[in-house]
């Protein structure tokens, strides 16, 4: 059953990235990485493979290390549920340049589309606020994308955006799976030497 209060996630991700051309993007594994890659591969995209729950902590470290850069983590509800403790740490550090965009389809897409806890009553915005992140909001319509991008650009975060997306499975568009290549390309985009 489709949720009428949800949007096409590929269209949302593409529109958001287009509005944030200079942002450093960290993806969660699976669908969020496919969506970011489908929007156009960039040297400033850092794709995670097999690190469920790791996108938000990596984004936090990057935001703290590079306060001059806007850092946007794009991940799914399953991965955010796996790493809820990172919300408390993000709240403790309060990096103004960090945004978490959670593509919430209410399902674990990579393991067979079982319902996730967000479909069973967990409210990620309430959890984020309870951890100390008052800037948390729900986005349900593509028309809200520009206002979300403006909030991200204002760097008054940290910000959590729970993007309600359809529980569909568009064709997979796989980013590079070569970890050293992804890391070194990302480092070069930041003006750092490979190692």
N, C-alpha and C positions, 0 to 999 in steps of 0.2 A: 504494500500500500504506500503510495507516495504522499509525502507531507506537503500540503499546499503552502505551508509557512517555511519553505526552504528554497534554495537557489541552486543553479548549476555551479558546481564547485570549480570546474575548469574555467568557466567564464569569469567567475569572481577572482580567482587567482591571477588570471591573465590581466584583468583590469587593474587589480591592485598593484601588481609588479610594474605595469606600464606607468602608473601614477607615481612610482617610487624608483626611478631609474638608477639612483645612486646608492640605494640601500644594500647593505650586506644581508643576504638571505641564507638562513640555515633551515634546511628541511628536516622533517621527520622522515622515518623510513616509509616505504610503500607509496600509497596513493598521493600523499602530499609531495613527495619527490617527483613522481610522474607528472603531477599537475604543474609544478614549477618548471620542470624541463620542457613540458609541452608549450609553456608560455614563451619559451626562447632561452636557450642555454646562454649563460653569462659567466664570465670569470669570477664575478662576485657572488655566485651561488655555491654554497657548500652543501653537498648532498650526503646524507647519512645512509648507510647500508647496515642493517642488522644491529642497530644500537637503540632499541626501543626504550623510550624514556630519557634518552640522552640529548634530544634537541634543545630543550629549554635550558639545561645546565650549560651546554656549549654556547648557546646564545648569550647567557648571562656572563660567562667568562669573556666572550668577545666584546660585549657591550662595556664591561669594566676596563678591558685592555685598550679599547678604542673609543673613548668617550666622544671623539669628534665625528664618529660615524653613526648612522642610523642602522640599527640591527633589528631585523624582522625574522622571527622564527615562524615558519609555516609548518604545522603538524596536524595530526588527526586527534580525534577524541580518545581513541584507544591508547595512543602514546602519551597524551596528557594525563590520562587516568593512571598510567603506569608510573608517571613521574610527578605525582601531586606534591610531594615534599619539596620539589624545586620552587613551587610558588611561594612557600614560606621563606626560602632563602632569597628569592628575588625581592620579596617584600622587605626583608631585612636590609638588603643592599640598595634598593630604590634607584636603579640606573634609569635616568630619564630618557635614554636613547634606545630602550628595549621595548619591543612589542611582540607579544605572543598571539598569533592568529591560529585558532584551533578550528579546523574544518570538521564540524560535528555532524556526521550522518547517523549517529546513534548505532553504529555497527563496527565490528572488527573486520574491516575489508580484506585484510591479508590472510585471514584464517578461515574464511567461509561465510562471512556476512552474519555472524552471530550478533545478537543485540548487545550493545555495550551498556555500561551503567548509565550513560546519559539518556538512553532510551528507557531506562528503568527508574528514573527519578533523580539522578545526581545532577545538580545545577552547578555547572562550572563557574558561572559568574558569582554565585553565592560563595562557592569554595574560595575563589580568588579573593573576594572581599573579606572573607573570614580570615584569610592568611595575612591580610594587611595591604591588599592591592585595591584601593577604592576605584581606580579607573578600570572598570571591567564592564563590558557591554555585549549585547547580543546583536548580531546583524543577520537579517533574514531576507533581504532583498538587494538585488544588484544596484538599485538606485542609491543605496546607502554607501556604496564603495568609495565614492569621492570624498564624502565626509569622514569616512574611516581613514582614508589616505591623508587628509588634512590633519586629523588628530595625531597620526603617526609622525608627520613632518613637524608638528609643533614641539616634539620632544619634551613632552610634559608627562612622560610615563613614569614608571612602567605601565604599560597598557595591555590588557587581555581582551581580545576580540573573539567571541564565540560565534563563528560563522555557521549558521544552520544551512546545511547543504543536502541535496537530494541523496538518497541511498542508492545510487546507481554505480555502475562500473564501466566508465568509458575505457576505450582501448588503452592498454598500457604503453606509455612512451618512456622508455628506460634511459635515465641519464648514465653517464660513464660509471662503470663499477670499479675502476682502478683507483683505489684509495690514495696511493702516493701522488698520482696525477692530479686528483681533485684537490688534495691538500696543497701541493706545490703551486698549482694554478691560482688557488685562492690566496696563498701567501704572496705570490707575485702581484696580484691585483691590489694588495695592501702595501706594496713596495718592500716586501721582505724577501730575503734569500730563501731558497729551498733548503731543506735539510732532510 
